[in-house]
Amino acid sequence: MFSAINSDMKKSPTNPENSNGSLQLIWLSRDDVLRVLLELGYSEDFKNRFITVVREIEFPFRRATIPNNLQISSVLLSFCLKDLGIPAERFYKRLPALRKSDD
């Protein structure tokens, strides 16, 4: 069963493989993730010290739970993006623009 899960994660567009074929895990700042989601039309619906729930502003009002860790793995983020119906490419295109504007 584990090998099936591992092979599915290797196919994910948010987890590029290294040149030797191993899975590369990417860590993203939670603040950057939330900023991009706010830009894409989501708002913070609920927040406590452990989680933040984001909700789509317009119909169909999709929701996802984001942990309040300092960093979020690309694997967890890919599951959240799938729940929210956001293509990974659309999300990741906005991250470099945020980093340039913070400098």
Secondary structure, DSSP 8 states (H G I E B T S, - for coil): -HHHHHHHHHT-TTS-B-TTS-B---EEEHHHHHHHHHHTTEEEEEE-SSEEEEEESSTT--EEEEE-SSEEEHHHHHHHHHHHT--HHHHHHHHHHHHHHH-
